[in-house]
């Protein structure tokens, strides 16, 4: 499994965790947890905890999603939560390396 950051290839699993805590640093669960993934080709996919099985909760305030990128390039993600004193957003990126196994006609490999 590839970890963020690091060398990530197409069809490698990328685990993206998030932690939510209150003003005192105590872990807390928001009312809603949403994850948005934006691909290099411009497609946005949205997952909601409790509705979509892709998001898992490991303990109070701790969530993760395993993403399997299908194309090379820079991917963007955004965790969004709602709730009293818990509304926040966390954003990040990861880069997926090009591969001759998925893009054999590219001049980059000649």
Secondary structure as GFF3:
##gff-version 3
##sequence-region A 1 110
A	DSSP	beta_strand	2	3	.	.	.	ID=ss1
A	DSSP	beta_strand	8	9	.	.	.	ID=ss2
A	DSSP	beta_strand	13	19	.	.	.	ID=ss3
A	DSSP	beta_strand	32	38	.	.	.	ID=ss4
A	DSSP	beta_strand	44	48	.	.	.	ID=ss5
A	DSSP	beta_strand	55	59	.	.	.	ID=ss6
A	DSSP	beta_strand	62	68	.	.	.	ID=ss7
A	DSSP	beta_strand	73	82	.	.	.	ID=ss8
A	DSSP	beta_strand	88	97	.	.	.	ID=ss9
A	DSSP	three_ten_helix	107	109	.	.	.	ID=ss10
###
